[in-house]
Amino acid sequence: MKCRQKAGRWMLMVVLLTTGCMVCFPFFWMILSSFKTNMEIGRAVPTFFPEKPTLENFRRLFSDMNFGKYLKNTLIVTIYSMLGVLFNSMGGYAFAKFRFRGKRFLFVLVLSTMMIPAQVTMIPMYLMMNQAGLTDTYTGIVLPGLIGAFAIFLFRQFIETISDDFLEAARIDGAGEWYIFLLIVIPLMKPIVSLQIILTFINGWNSFLWPLIMSNDDIHYTLSVGLALLQSMHPQDFALLMTGAALMILPVIMVYAVFQKQIVKGISLSNYK
């Protein structure tokens, strides 16, 4: 019996390792190809590791293709998007711990927006941003994504697990609502806050369609938009395309590799009901 269990574990490990290698192989190929020349990539017999590694592709990206500007724009959009973590946590706290008329209906209404495709709201959202004079600005790019129904739901589900008696004791001691929220509730929500920060970073880093719609020229283009522009301008320059794709994907992979435990822990502690 033990031999069968041991053999089953080994088979499972082999299957998982094989599947993992198959999934990761394109990413390794892309990253290694960013250090190759077009001539080496176009060989009839391809090479996995670059024979003569070069940083020329990265130099071309930042000197000829303005990827330094796109990187700065992406960082600005991503950092400003972090304000949404605070706003969404405030919404989740209100739905979890406050009583007000129409609370249940309003919460259902917020959740129902998750079923509406983002493409449906883009035109009215653009018209609103245009009338407010926010087109071709960082504010117009960031503002519509600050509040999200899924994030509010995630915070609400976790905050409901916090004892009301614990918060009421703080009120009896004279603590105000802002003090309770910022210095008591937020520290208790560390796993969910960490998860939401990671998800916000990934969404901000990968933002493509909305920055493209809101930008009249390349002044506010993000890396995703710059990569699409690079593909249209240099469709046969595979080394440059691989370098741009590697520059896009490496930070996301690094963030997920470092914080994967927080992602799993945050989801498991959200106490879906």
C-alpha positions in Angstrom: 0.0 0.0 0.0 2.8 2.4 0.9 4.6 1.6 -2.3 1.5 2.5 -4.3 1.1 5.8 -2.5 4.8 6.6 -3.0 4.6 5.7 -6.7 1.4 7.8 -7.0 3.2 10.8 -5.4 6.1 10.4 -7.8 3.8 10.2 -10.8 2.0 13.3 -9.6 5.3 15.2 -9.2 6.4 14.2 -12.7 3.1 15.3 -14.2 3.2 18.7 -12.3 6.9 19.2 -13.2 6.2 18.4 -16.9 3.2 20.7 -17.0 5.1 23.5 -15.2 8.0 23.3 -17.7 5.6 23.4 -20.7 3.9 26.5 -19.3 7.2 28.3 -18.4 9.1 27.4 -21.5 7.7 30.2 -23.7 8.5 32.8 -21.0 12.1 31.5 -20.7 12.4 31.5 -24.5 11.1 35.1 -24.7 13.5 36.3 -22.0 16.5 34.6 -23.4 15.6 35.8 -27.0 15.7 39.4 -25.8 19.5 39.0 -25.5 19.9 37.6 -29.0 20.2 39.2 -32.4 17.6 38.9 -35.2 20.0 36.8 -37.1 20.3 34.3 -34.3 16.6 34.2 -33.7 15.9 33.6 -37.4 18.2 30.6 -37.8 16.8 27.4 -39.2 18.2 25.5 -36.2 17.2 27.7 -33.2 19.3 28.1 -30.1 17.8 28.2 -26.7 20.6 30.1 -24.9 22.1 33.2 -26.7 25.5 32.5 -28.2 26.7 36.1 -27.9 24.4 37.8 -25.3 23.8 41.5 -26.2 22.0 44.4 -24.5 21.6 46.2 -27.8 17.9 45.5 -27.9 17.3 47.1 -24.6 19.4 50.1 -25.7 17.2 50.5 -28.8 14.0 50.2 -26.8 14.9 53.1 -24.5 16.8 55.3 -27.0 14.9 54.8 -30.2 11.4 53.7 -29.1 10.8 56.0 -26.1 10.2 53.1 -23.7 11.7 55.1 -20.9 8.7 57.5 -21.2 6.3 54.6 -21.4 7.9 53.0 -18.3 7.5 56.3 -16.4 3.9 56.6 -17.4 3.2 53.0 -16.3 4.8 53.5 -13.0 2.8 56.8 -12.4 -0.5 55.1 -13.4 0.3 52.1 -11.1 1.3 54.2 -8.1 -1.8 56.4 -8.4 -4.0 53.3 -8.7 -2.9 52.3 -5.2 -5.3 55.0 -3.9 -8.1 52.6 -4.9 -7.0 50.2 -2.2 -7.9 52.8 0.4 -11.2 53.7 -1.2 -12.3 50.1 -1.7 -11.4 49.2 1.8 -13.5 52.1 3.1 -16.4 50.9 1.0 -16.0 47.4 2.3 -15.9 48.6 5.9 -19.1 50.7 5.4 -21.0 47.7 3.9 -19.7 45.3 6.6 -20.0 47.4 9.8 -22.5 50.2 9.3 -26.3 50.1 9.1 -28.1 52.5 6.8 -31.3 52.5 4.7 -30.9 50.6 1.4 -27.7 49.0 2.4 -28.6 45.5 1.0 -30.0 46.9 -2.2 -26.9 49.2 -2.8 -24.5 46.3 -2.1 -26.4 44.1 -4.6 -26.3 47.0 -7.1 -22.5 47.3 -6.6 -22.0 43.6 -7.2 -24.3 43.6 -10.3 -21.7 45.9 -12.0 -19.3 43.0 -12.1 -21.6 41.4 -14.7 -21.4 44.4 -17.1 -18.5 44.2 -19.6 -16.0 47.0 -19.3 -16.4 47.7 -23.0 -20.0 48.7 -22.5 -19.1 51.6 -20.1 -16.1 52.9 -22.0 -18.0 55.3 -24.3 -20.1 56.9 -21.6 -17.0 57.0 -19.3 -15.0 58.7 -22.0 -17.7 61.3 -22.6 -17.8 62.1 -18.9 -14.0 62.4 -18.8 -14.0 64.6 -21.9 -16.7 66.9 -20.5 -14.6 67.2 -17.3 -11.5 68.1 -19.3 -9.6 65.0 -18.1 -8.7 63.5 -21.4 -5.0 63.1 -22.1 -4.2 63.3 -18.4 -3.0 60.9 -15.7 -6.1 61.6 -13.7 -8.4 60.6 -16.5 -6.5 57.4 -17.0 -6.5 56.4 -13.3 -9.8 57.8 -12.0 -12.3 55.3 -13.5 -10.4 52.3 -12.1 -10.0 53.5 -8.5 -13.2 51.8 -7.3 -14.0 48.2 -8.1 -16.9 46.0 -7.1 -14.8 42.9 -6.6 -12.4 44.8 -4.3 -15.2 46.2 -2.2 -16.7 42.7 -2.0 -13.4 41.2 -1.0 -12.9 43.8 1.8 -16.5 43.5 3.0 -16.3 39.7 3.3 -13.1 39.9 5.4 -14.2 42.8 7.6 -17.4 40.9 8.5 -15.2 38.4 10.3 -13.9 41.1 12.7 -15.9 41.0 15.9 -18.4 43.9 16.4 -17.7 43.8 20.2 -14.0 44.5 19.5 -14.8 47.6 17.6 -17.5 48.7 20.1 -14.9 48.4 22.9 -12.8 50.9 21.0 -15.7 53.3 20.6 -16.4 53.1 24.3 -12.8 54.0 25.0 -13.3 57.2 22.9 -11.9 56.2 19.6 -13.4 57.9 16.5 -14.4 56.1 13.4 -11.3 57.2 11.4 -9.0 56.0 14.3 -10.8 52.6 14.4 -10.6 52.2 10.6 -7.0 53.3 10.1 -5.3 52.0 13.2 -7.5 48.9 14.1 -9.3 47.6 11.1 -6.6 48.2 8.5 -3.8 46.3 10.4 -6.2 43.4 10.9 -6.8 43.3 7.1 -3.1 43.0 6.3 -3.6 39.8 4.2 -6.4 41.3 2.1 -4.7 44.6 1.8 -1.6 42.9 0.5 -3.6 40.9 -2.0 -5.4 44.0 -3.3 -2.1 45.9 -3.6 -0.7 43.1 -5.7 -3.8 42.8 -7.9 -3.9 46.6 -8.3 -0.2 46.6 -9.3 -0.8 43.9 -11.9 -3.9 45.6 -13.4 -2.2 49.0 -13.5 1.0 47.5 -15.0 -1.0 45.7 -17.7 -3.4 48.5 -18.5 -3.8 48.9 -22.3 -7.2 49.8 -23.7 -8.3 52.7 -21.4 -4.9 54.5 -21.6 -5.0 54.1 -25.4 -8.5 55.7 -25.5 -7.7 58.5 -23.1 -4.4 59.5 -24.8 -4.4 61.7 -27.8 -0.7 61.1 -28.5 2.2 59.1 -27.0 2.8 61.4 -24.1 0.7 59.3 -21.7 1.1 55.9 -23.4 1.8 53.0 -21.0 4.1 50.0 -21.7 1.3 47.9 -23.1 0.3 50.6 -25.6 4.0 51.1 -26.4 4.4 47.4 -27.0 1.5 47.3 -29.4 2.9 50.4 -31.2 6.3 48.6 -31.4 4.6 45.6 -33.0 2.9 47.7 -35.7 6.1 49.6 -36.5 8.6 46.7 -36.4 6.6 43.5 -37.1 9.7 41.6 -38.4 12.1 42.8 -35.6 11.6 39.7 -33.4 14.5 40.5 -31.1 13.1 43.9 -30.3 9.6 42.5 -29.8 10.9 39.8 -27.5 12.8 42.5 -25.5 9.7 44.7 -25.2 7.6 41.7 -24.1 10.2 40.6 -21.6 10.3 44.1 -20.1 6.5 44.0 -19.7 6.2 40.6 -18.1 9.3 40.4 -15.9 8.0 42.7 -13.1 4.7 40.9 -13.0 6.4 37.5 -12.7 8.7 38.8 -10.0 5.9 40.3 -8.0 3.9 37.1 -8.2 6.9 34.9 -7.3 7.7 37.0 -4.2 4.1 37.6 -3.0 2.3 34.4 -4.1 1.8 33.3 -0.4 0.1 36.6 0.3 -2.2 36.1 -2.7 -3.2 32.6 -1.7 -3.6 33.6 2.0 -5.6 36.7 1.2 -8.1 34.8 -1.0 -8.4 31.9 1.6 -9.1 34.4 4.4 -11.6 36.5 2.6 -14.4 34.1 3.9 -16.7 34.0 0.9 -20.3 33.6 1.8 
